[in-house]
Amino acid sequence: MEQHNHKADRLIRGIAMDGKVRAFAVRSTELVEELRRRHDTWPTATAALGRTLSTAAMMGAMLKGEEKLTIQVKGDGPIGQIVADANAKGEVRGYVDNPHVHLPSNAKGKLDVAGVVGTEGFIYVIKDLGLKEPYRGSVPIVSGELGEDFTYYFATSEQTPSAVGVGVLVENDNSVIVAGGFILQLLPGLSDKEIDAIEKALSEMPPVTTLLEQGLELEDMLKRLLPDVEIMDQMDIMFKCSCSRERVEQTLVSLGETELTQLIEEDGQAEVVCHFCNEKYQFQRADLEKLLAEAKN
């Protein structure tokens, strides 16, 4: 048996019940912590972003090659929109409009994710499958807790009955203790008895964060839900942003002569911050003048 780091983020994919159930499980603790630090999210915002990131990572694993996807959660709550990007290589990034939102715990003593997300609005999924037009799916927000919302997305937008469980546990100092989740997808051909067995296992399962905090491996988490699960493969999950100084320069050039000239004359410098990772790019007057010359060509 190869030993893997119990703390490292990873994702596993398996099948069960003669291939009639597809299963994914992810541990995304480091990813969520990295984005919490970059964006300085407060606990309830961290939980909302983390649940979305975990779902994005698993949906990314359903893609192939260079395909990628974006999830946008646009509710009427104080967090504004939540955005997560993922691809088939396990690279994930994301942000929220308002990182500094936190609410008292809800009636169950849990972080009130629905309170910050809102219960009115939509979830959008945009998949870039290398075709001319991206695939777009959307569903109304049903609970705002996100697990149920993504469950509803799969059932209605992708016509695949699924169960999505995602969770984030936050320390008193705001750091992320554990984050992760699972997605089970039920394919045609399952008997009522098999579906009942899955539903019973889901109803008896402790929260994902409880299992991860106890040190349970992802494989064992899926076995609790699907005793006959066969693990097909695993991959590393990591934070990666595609921003770079070159890309930011291209964006500035694309502003055009008028706007660049205005920037140079009014500010004499520019700072561009990437939405997704909060990386800051500084441009001095000389840098901007060079870009202006490019814009003129």
Wavefront OBJ file of the C-alpha trace (Angstrom):
o trace
v 0.000 0.000 0.000
v 1.414 3.377 -0.898
v 1.185 5.826 1.962
v -0.418 9.126 1.111
v -0.405 12.266 3.184
v -3.606 12.233 5.240
v -3.699 16.006 5.102
v -3.177 16.454 1.371
v -6.122 17.383 -0.779
v -7.271 14.688 -3.169
v -10.278 13.382 -5.004
v -11.351 9.814 -5.664
v -13.790 8.461 -8.194
v -15.552 5.114 -7.924
v -18.441 3.038 -9.210
v -20.873 0.797 -7.363
v -23.903 -1.446 -7.912
v -22.651 -2.896 -11.201
v -21.716 0.497 -12.587
v -25.177 1.967 -11.939
v -23.833 4.440 -9.364
v -20.966 6.874 -9.943
v -19.320 8.235 -6.824
v -16.904 11.083 -6.147
v -15.355 12.184 -2.872
v -12.990 15.062 -2.215
v -10.876 16.431 0.573
v -10.370 20.136 -0.135
v -9.058 21.480 3.191
v -5.863 23.081 1.877
v -7.633 24.560 -1.147
v -10.347 26.194 0.955
v -7.790 27.432 3.510
v -5.621 28.918 0.740
v -8.572 30.861 -0.674
v -9.732 31.873 2.813
v -6.292 33.400 3.426
v -6.126 35.092 0.027
v -9.587 36.626 0.312
v -9.764 36.956 4.109
v -13.204 35.338 4.209
v -15.025 35.293 7.535
v -16.335 31.903 8.790
v -19.796 31.762 7.204
v -18.385 33.124 3.929
v -15.586 30.515 4.138
v -18.182 27.750 4.507
v -20.227 28.997 1.536
v -17.142 29.391 -0.681
v -15.711 26.052 0.496
v -18.898 24.104 -0.253
v -18.960 25.617 -3.748
v -15.246 24.899 -4.324
v -15.643 21.257 -3.252
v -18.574 20.799 -5.629
v -16.615 22.486 -8.427
v -13.632 20.171 -7.849
v -15.857 17.080 -8.153
v -17.679 18.434 -11.201
v -14.285 19.194 -12.725
v -13.363 15.531 -12.276
v -16.370 14.654 -14.461
v -14.730 16.538 -17.346
v -11.969 15.420 -19.708
v -8.790 16.876 -21.205
v -8.812 20.656 -21.466
v -12.488 21.039 -20.514
v -13.322 23.413 -17.682
v -16.303 24.798 -15.824
v -17.493 27.749 -13.784
v -20.127 27.696 -11.041
v -21.850 30.966 -10.138
v -24.119 31.103 -7.118
v -26.154 34.318 -7.274
v -28.427 34.539 -4.264
v -30.057 37.486 -2.522
v -27.937 37.168 0.631
v -25.184 39.489 1.901
v -22.324 37.455 0.392
v -23.327 38.519 -3.125
v -22.169 36.050 -5.743
v -19.928 33.033 -5.201
v -17.810 31.964 -8.157
v -15.712 28.808 -8.540
v -13.707 27.572 -11.534
v -12.415 24.021 -11.934
v -10.952 21.833 -14.655
v -10.312 18.138 -15.317
v -6.765 18.425 -13.894
v -7.851 19.147 -10.340
v -7.091 22.858 -10.510
v -9.618 25.038 -8.688
v -10.006 28.729 -7.841
v -12.818 30.927 -6.571
v -14.011 34.045 -4.801
v -17.031 35.687 -3.211
v -18.229 39.270 -3.737
v -18.278 40.085 -0.023
v -15.766 38.032 1.985
v -16.517 39.884 5.233
v -19.887 38.381 6.074
v -20.549 36.207 9.101
v -23.820 35.364 10.836
v -24.621 33.758 14.184
v -25.014 29.975 14.007
v -28.388 28.674 12.875
v -30.876 26.656 14.958
v -28.818 23.477 14.455
v -25.671 25.173 15.767
v -24.144 25.174 12.279
v -22.717 28.026 10.258
v -25.704 29.723 8.641
v -24.707 29.314 4.999
v -28.247 29.881 3.693
v -28.285 33.137 5.649
v -25.306 34.546 3.727
v -26.150 32.972 0.337
v -29.833 33.819 0.426
v -32.782 31.630 -0.551
v -33.849 33.506 -3.685
v -31.725 33.498 -6.808
v -30.023 31.107 -9.179
v -27.084 28.780 -9.585
v -25.423 28.861 -12.987
v -23.035 26.249 -14.357
v -21.047 27.133 -17.469
v -18.992 24.342 -19.051
v -16.342 25.005 -21.651
v -16.236 21.708 -23.532
v -14.110 23.025 -26.399
v -17.172 23.562 -28.594
v -18.189 26.842 -30.205
v -20.787 27.546 -27.549
v -20.285 26.758 -23.864
v -22.912 24.601 -22.145
v -25.014 26.638 -19.730
v -27.331 25.241 -17.094
v -29.185 27.056 -14.343
v -31.520 26.228 -11.488
v -33.251 28.323 -8.861
v -31.730 28.202 -5.384
v -33.867 25.836 -3.305
v -32.353 26.052 0.187
v -29.228 28.202 0.071
v -27.289 25.565 2.016
v -25.711 24.569 -1.340
v -25.606 20.761 -0.923
v -29.341 20.529 -1.624
v -29.019 23.194 -4.292
v -26.412 21.249 -6.265
v -28.439 18.061 -5.760
v -31.347 19.895 -7.399
v -29.066 21.145 -10.193
v -28.023 17.599 -11.168
v -31.589 16.296 -11.067
v -33.070 19.072 -13.202
v -30.290 20.449 -15.373
v -28.338 17.251 -16.040
v -31.244 14.810 -15.532
v -29.043 12.694 -13.237
v -30.541 12.028 -9.797
v -27.658 12.725 -7.425
v -26.833 13.265 -3.787
v -24.389 16.028 -2.941
v -22.882 16.366 0.533
v -20.383 19.168 1.147
v -19.053 20.719 4.336
v -16.467 23.039 5.859
v -15.414 23.116 9.510
v -13.879 26.398 10.680
v -11.564 26.913 13.676
v -12.079 29.706 16.237
v -9.234 31.656 14.596
v -11.183 31.427 11.294
v -8.811 28.890 9.701
v -10.218 25.820 7.972
v -10.035 22.574 9.979
v -11.441 20.312 7.264
v -13.371 20.717 4.022
v -14.663 18.202 1.535
v -17.634 16.333 0.227
v -19.117 13.635 -1.970
v -21.400 13.300 -4.966
v -23.307 10.107 -5.754
v -24.921 9.882 -9.179
v -27.669 7.352 -9.810
v -27.712 6.013 -13.359
v -30.631 4.236 -15.043
v -31.359 0.629 -14.086
v -31.276 0.809 -10.296
v -33.993 -1.168 -8.516
v -36.200 0.442 -5.867
v -34.459 -1.745 -3.299
v -31.039 -0.415 -4.331
v -32.277 3.184 -4.254
v -33.791 2.608 -0.779
v -30.456 1.230 0.445
v -28.624 4.335 -0.802
v -31.206 6.667 0.736
v -30.977 4.854 4.069
v -27.163 5.064 4.053
v -27.347 8.780 3.240
v -29.819 9.454 6.042
v -27.622 7.629 8.581
v -24.380 9.244 7.485
v -22.816 11.794 9.872
v -21.826 15.154 8.355
v -18.862 14.958 5.972
v -16.836 17.291 8.200
v -17.313 14.984 11.206
v -15.919 12.032 9.226
v -12.991 14.023 7.809
v -12.154 15.440 11.227
v -12.084 11.893 12.624
v -9.448 11.146 9.982
v -11.661 8.896 7.881
v -10.203 8.242 4.431
v -12.246 9.210 1.389
v -12.445 5.538 0.356
v -14.052 4.651 3.705
v -16.439 7.565 3.432
v -17.756 6.216 0.115
v -17.874 2.654 1.541
v -20.263 3.876 4.229
v -22.654 4.969 1.487
v -21.921 2.213 -1.043
v -20.483 -0.931 0.569
v -19.541 -2.433 -2.806
v -17.837 0.694 -4.172
v -14.853 0.079 -6.422
v -12.363 2.969 -6.547
v -11.359 3.674 -10.137
v -8.814 6.440 -9.741
v -7.666 9.380 -7.652
v -6.173 12.779 -8.346
v -4.643 15.695 -6.490
v -6.746 18.797 -6.009
v -4.989 22.134 -5.841
v -5.492 25.869 -5.983
v -4.302 27.319 -9.271
v -5.094 30.671 -10.821
v -4.532 31.369 -14.487
v -3.775 35.052 -13.943
v -0.337 36.399 -14.818
v 1.322 39.749 -15.403
v 1.141 39.103 -19.173
v -2.593 38.517 -19.010
v -3.129 41.661 -16.992
v -1.035 43.609 -19.523
v -3.252 42.296 -22.331
v -6.310 43.439 -20.387
v -4.829 46.919 -19.925
v -3.897 47.163 -23.633
v -7.471 46.149 -24.520
v -8.782 49.169 -22.570
v -7.628 51.231 -25.547
v -5.726 54.473 -25.988
v -8.219 56.827 -24.385
v -8.532 54.957 -21.097
v -4.812 54.212 -20.854
v -3.916 57.846 -21.521
v -6.381 58.861 -18.807
v -4.802 56.375 -16.357
v -1.318 57.756 -17.054
v -2.374 61.400 -16.776
v -4.644 61.055 -13.729
v -2.938 58.370 -11.640
v 0.488 57.893 -13.169
v 0.312 54.259 -12.068
v -2.113 51.354 -11.773
v -2.727 48.422 -9.495
v -4.748 45.556 -10.906
v -6.058 42.921 -8.510
v -7.131 39.474 -9.715
v -10.674 38.683 -8.566
v -9.954 34.998 -8.244
v -6.777 34.950 -6.167
v -6.292 38.522 -4.924
v -2.825 38.720 -6.469
v -1.851 42.385 -6.990
v -0.094 43.588 -10.123
v 1.631 47.009 -9.990
v 2.251 49.147 -13.066
v 4.360 52.295 -12.927
v 4.101 55.203 -15.362
v 6.834 53.779 -17.633
v 5.033 50.390 -17.768
v 1.780 52.066 -18.723
v 3.441 54.200 -21.400
v 4.895 51.035 -22.940
v 1.400 49.468 -22.995
v -0.035 52.654 -24.484
v 2.453 52.381 -27.355
v 1.216 48.793 -27.910
v -2.407 49.927 -27.838
v -1.666 52.476 -30.547
v -0.491 49.755 -32.933
l 1 2 3 4 5 6 7 8 9 10 11 12 13 14 15 16 17 18 19 20 21 22 23 24 25 26 27 28 29 30 31 32 33 34 35 36 37 38 39 40 41 42 43 44 45 46 47 48 49 50 51 52 53 54 55 56 57 58 59 60 61 62 63 64 65 66 67 68 69 70 71 72 73 74 75 76 77 78 79 80 81 82 83 84 85 86 87 88 89 90 91 92 93 94 95 96 97 98 99 100 101 102 103 104 105 106 107 108 109 110 111 112 113 114 115 116 117 118 119 120 121 122 123 124 125 126 127 128 129 130 131 132 133 134 135 136 137 138 139 140 141 142 143 144 145 146 147 148 149 150 151 152 153 154 155 156 157 158 159 160 161 162 163 164 165 166 167 168 169 170 171 172 173 174 175 176 177 178 179 180 181 182 183 184 185 186 187 188 189 190 191 192 193 194 195 196 197 198 199 200 201 202 203 204 205 206 207 208 209 210 211 212 213 214 215 216 217 218 219 220 221 222 223 224 225 226 227 228 229 230 231 232 233 234 235 236 237 238 239 240 241 242 243 244 245 246 247 248 249 250 251 252 253 254 255 256 257 258 259 260 261 262 263 264 265 266 267 268 269 270 271 272 273 274 275 276 277 278 279 280 281 282 283 284 285 286 287 288 289 290 291 292 293 294 295 296 297
